Amino acid sequence: MKGIWNKYKREFVVLIATLAMCVVFTVLNKNFLNYSNFLTILQQMVLNGVLAVGMMFTIITGGIDLSVGCTYAITGIVVASCTVNYGMNPFLAILVGIVIGAVLGAFNGFLINQLKLQPFIATLGTMSLYRGIAYVVTGGVPVTNVPTSYRDIFNGIVFGGVRSYSRSGL
């Protein structure tokens, strides 16, 4: 047992902290441990979970990407703008968003692999660049009036009542 504890000490500490938080929140609010709240928590963590899977591969290879959130923002803006401003088919707009995300990621890769910049510095710089682009394109205002045909793609039930919707306000 001591060997398992030493090997997985960090994971056990996270598990114990999570259980302690559950106990505290349950004591503070009796509705915390119910099915509806559990579904809400799952729905809210879908986006972060998807982004975390991508970041996992980056971290496993010894890198870091600080610009992932701003890349997500730009691709979301592009997709929403394509559907709102240009009346583009939602699936085509999503494809355009994937291409934009790949180009932004390839630019990070170029800075790191070809120009030999440290991943932390390169992605810190592109994070600022991408955030600035997102701000200039939108003027700091959310893109609204996204057609329901686009939103319906993400408003399905995945399993067990968990809905697959985005929190990005699209």
BELHU-V191533 format. One record per pair of residues at least 12 apart in sequence whose C-alpha atoms are under 7 Angstrom apart, sorted by the first residue. I is the first residue (numbers start at 1). J is the second residue. If there is no record, write none. Layout:
# BELHU-V191533
i = {I & I}
j = {J & J}
This chain:
# BELHU-V191533
i = {39 & 42 & 43 & 43 & 47 & 63 & 64 & 64 & 65 & 65 & 65 & 66 & 66 & 66 & 67 & 67 & 67 & 67 & 70 & 70 & 70 & 71 & 71 & 71 & 73 & 74 & 75 & 75 & 75 & 77 & 78 & 79 & 79 & 79 & 79 & 80 & 80 & 80 & 81 & 83 & 83 & 84 & 84 & 84 & 90 & 90 & 108 & 108 & 144 & 146 & 154}
j = {162 & 162 & 162 & 163 & 166 & 119 & 119 & 120 & 119 & 120 & 123 & 123 & 124 & 127 & 123 & 124 & 126 & 127 & 127 & 130 & 131 & 101 & 104 & 130 & 134 & 134 & 97 & 100 & 101 & 143 & 97 & 93 & 94 & 96 & 97 & 143 & 146 & 170 & 143 & 146 & 147 & 145 & 146 & 147 & 149 & 150 & 122 & 123 & 170 & 170 & 166}
